[in-house]
Amino acid sequence: MFKFVLLAICVGYAYSCGVPAVAPKVTRVVGGEDVVPHSWPWQISLQYQGTSGAWGHTCGGTLISEQWVLTAAHCISSGRVYRVFLGKHSLQQDEAEAVAITPEKIIVHEKWNSLFIINDIALIKLSQPAPLSEAIQPACIPSSGAILANDFPCFVTGWGRLYTNGPIADNLQQALLPVVDHATCTLRDWWGSQVQTTMVCAGGDGIVSGCNGDSGGPLNCQAAGGAWEVHGIVSFGSGISCNYAKKPTVFTRVSAYNDWISEKIASN
């Protein structure tokens, strides 16, 4: 039943999941670059309201249906007021396509462990359906248990810091991050036992990685049929530097949580 629910989420709209109306630029550029505007239309900016009343970007996330967003558990703090901004390219400019929607409910994984960074996944139910358009479309969810091959080309997207201790990006960025298989990522001089089978690593060349502000955002990987699937949720990286050799960005592996995602959506 759960697999049917997920299938129903990802198909049946005028804009099918994982097929952007604006094609992304998927060149093998070394280092991050501005994306083609609205080429990753499932990317959201999770923002919280400060004491002054102003809103600020804190994490990324992925629209997976008209009313559900996938992000990281560590992005959520119980005392904060959040909004989900969809259809954004620039965080600084007003954009006609963009819309901010308040959450109806935020569901953090019951077994989220902030000490060991395990089960770093959360769902946000929007208070109203997202208005799907060329700028706002859902991503696909990979099949349960799907594992990508070593060096599989994926892209991380987000408004995270441009470099260690640097400013967050004004415009949405993308960077090619090839997958690092579990056997390599768990080597002693890589991440070792800190990486669980419910995680996926990508990058680690010392040049490109996710950084602060990218948390919760997607690892976008293209399936054989051409649709883009969100295989990972940015979870953690090196505390020394955003770009550190043999310390690839570690993502929550979405395909390890298909049943959890389906159950929460079906019951909420």
C-alpha positions in Angstrom: 0.0 0.0 0.0 2.8 2.4 0.9 4.4 2.1 -2.5 1.1 2.9 -4.1 0.8 6.0 -2.0 4.2 7.2 -3.2 3.4 6.5 -6.8 0.2 8.5 -6.5 2.2 11.4 -5.0 4.6 11.6 -7.9 2.3 11.2 -10.9 -0.9 12.6 -12.1 -0.1 16.3 -12.3 0.2 18.5 -15.3 3.9 18.7 -14.2 5.1 15.2 -13.5 7.7 14.6 -10.9 11.4 15.0 -11.7 10.9 16.5 -15.1 11.7 20.2 -15.0 10.1 22.5 -17.6 13.4 24.3 -17.7 16.3 21.9 -18.2 19.2 22.1 -15.8 22.8 22.7 -16.9 24.4 19.4 -16.2 28.0 20.2 -17.3 30.9 18.7 -15.3 32.0 22.1 -13.9 34.5 21.9 -11.1 33.1 24.0 -8.3 29.7 25.5 -7.7 27.9 27.7 -10.2 24.6 29.6 -10.5 21.8 27.3 -11.7 19.7 28.0 -14.7 16.7 29.8 -13.0 13.9 27.3 -12.1 15.8 24.3 -13.5 15.5 22.6 -10.1 11.9 23.5 -9.4 11.5 21.2 -6.3 14.2 23.1 -4.4 12.7 25.1 -1.5 14.2 27.6 1.0 13.2 26.8 4.5 13.1 30.1 6.4 12.5 31.1 10.0 11.3 34.3 11.6 13.8 36.2 13.8 13.0 38.2 16.8 12.8 41.4 14.6 10.2 39.8 12.5 12.4 39.4 9.5 12.7 36.0 7.7 16.0 34.3 7.1 17.1 31.3 5.1 18.2 28.4 7.3 18.0 25.2 5.2 17.0 23.7 1.9 14.4 21.1 1.2 12.6 19.2 -1.6 9.0 19.4 -2.7 7.9 15.8 -3.2 4.2 16.4 -3.8 1.8 19.3 -3.9 1.6 19.5 -0.1 4.8 17.7 1.2 8.4 18.8 1.6 11.3 16.6 2.6 14.2 18.1 4.7 16.6 17.2 7.4 15.6 16.7 11.1 18.5 18.9 12.2 17.0 21.8 10.4 14.0 21.9 12.7 13.9 23.6 16.1 10.7 23.5 18.2 10.8 27.1 19.2 11.0 28.6 15.7 8.3 29.8 13.3 8.9 28.6 9.8 7.8 29.2 6.3 8.5 27.3 3.0 9.5 29.5 0.1 8.9 27.7 -3.3 9.9 28.9 -6.8 12.9 30.9 -5.5 16.1 31.6 -7.5 17.4 34.7 -5.8 17.0 35.1 -2.0 17.5 38.8 -2.4 15.0 39.6 -5.1 11.2 39.6 -5.3 10.1 37.0 -7.9 6.7 36.8 -9.4 6.9 32.9 -9.5 7.8 32.5 -5.9 5.4 31.8 -3.1 5.8 31.4 0.7 3.6 28.8 2.5 3.4 28.2 6.2 3.6 24.6 7.5 0.5 22.9 8.7 2.6 20.2 10.4 6.3 19.3 10.8 7.1 15.7 11.4 10.6 14.9 12.6 11.7 11.2 12.5 10.9 9.6 15.9 14.4 8.1 16.1 16.3 11.2 15.1 19.6 11.2 17.1 21.4 14.5 17.1 24.5 13.0 18.8 25.2 10.4 16.1 23.3 12.2 13.4 21.1 9.2 12.6 17.7 9.3 11.0 18.2 12.9 9.9 15.0 13.3 8.1 11.8 15.3 8.5 8.6 16.0 6.5 6.8 19.3 6.3 3.1 19.3 5.4 2.2 22.6 3.7 -0.9 24.4 4.9 -2.1 24.6 1.3 -1.1 22.9 -1.9 1.8 24.4 -3.8 0.7 26.1 -7.0 2.5 23.9 -9.5 4.1 25.8 -12.4 7.3 25.9 -14.4 9.0 27.2 -11.3 7.4 24.9 -8.8 7.4 21.1 -9.4 7.9 18.0 -7.3 10.9 15.7 -7.5 10.6 12.0 -7.7 11.4 9.6 -4.9 13.8 6.7 -5.8 12.6 3.1 -5.4 12.9 1.5 -1.9 16.4 0.3 -1.2 17.9 1.9 -4.3 21.7 2.2 -4.1 23.7 4.2 -6.6 27.0 3.0 -8.1 30.3 4.5 -7.1 31.0 7.7 -9.0 27.4 8.1 -10.2 27.0 11.8 -11.2 24.6 13.7 -8.9 24.1 17.4 -8.2 23.7 19.1 -4.9 21.7 22.3 -4.9 21.3 25.0 -2.4 22.0 28.5 -1.1 24.7 27.4 1.3 27.9 29.3 2.1 30.0 29.8 -1.0 33.1 28.8 1.0 34.1 28.0 4.6 32.9 30.9 6.9 31.8 32.8 3.8 28.4 34.3 2.9 25.4 32.3 1.8 24.7 32.5 -1.9 22.3 35.1 -3.4 21.3 32.8 -6.3 20.6 29.1 -6.1 23.8 27.1 -6.7 24.5 23.6 -8.1 27.6 21.5 -7.9 28.4 18.1 -9.4 29.0 15.6 -6.5 29.8 12.0 -7.7 28.6 9.3 -5.3 31.1 7.6 -3.1 30.2 4.0 -2.4 29.6 2.8 1.2 32.8 0.7 1.2 34.9 3.7 0.4 33.1 6.2 2.6 33.5 4.0 5.6 37.3 3.6 5.3 39.2 4.7 8.4 40.7 7.8 6.7 37.3 8.8 5.2 34.3 8.8 7.5 34.8 5.4 9.1 32.0 4.0 11.2 30.2 7.4 11.4 28.5 6.6 8.1 25.6 4.2 8.4 23.9 2.1 5.7 21.0 4.6 5.8 23.3 7.3 4.5 24.9 8.1 1.1 28.2 10.0 0.5 29.0 12.2 -2.4 32.0 14.4 -3.3 35.1 14.2 -1.2 37.6 15.6 -3.8 38.5 18.5 -1.5 37.1 21.0 -4.1 33.4 20.8 -4.0 30.9 19.9 -1.2 27.8 21.0 0.5 28.2 23.8 3.1 26.3 25.5 5.9 22.9 26.5 4.6 22.7 23.6 2.1 21.5 21.3 4.9 18.2 19.6 4.2 18.5 20.1 0.5 18.5 17.5 -2.2 21.1 15.2 -3.9 19.6 15.2 -7.4 20.3 12.1 -9.5 18.9 11.4 -12.9 17.2 8.1 -13.4 17.6 6.0 -16.6 14.3 7.3 -17.9 15.4 10.9 -17.6 13.5 12.0 -14.5 15.4 13.4 -11.5 15.1 11.7 -8.2 16.1 13.0 -4.7 18.5 10.3 -3.5 19.8 12.2 -0.5 19.1 14.9 2.1 22.1 17.0 3.0 23.0 15.9 6.6 26.6 16.6 7.6 30.1 17.3 6.4 33.5 18.1 7.7 33.6 20.4 10.7 37.1 21.6 9.6 36.2 22.9 6.2 33.3 22.9 3.6 35.8 21.4 1.1 38.0 18.7 2.7 39.5 15.7 0.9 38.1 12.3 1.9 35.3 13.9 3.8 32.5 13.9 1.3 29.1 15.4 2.1 27.0 12.9 3.9 23.3 12.7 3.0 20.4 10.8 4.5 19.6 8.1 1.9 16.0 8.7 0.9 15.6 5.2 -0.4 16.1 3.8 3.1 13.0 5.7 4.3 10.3 5.0 1.6 8.0 3.2 4.1 8.4 5.9 6.7 7.7 8.7 4.2 4.6 6.9 2.9 3.3 6.0 6.3 3.5 9.6 7.5 1.9 11.1 4.4 -0.9 8.5 4.5 -1.7 9.1 8.2 -1.4 12.9 8.1 
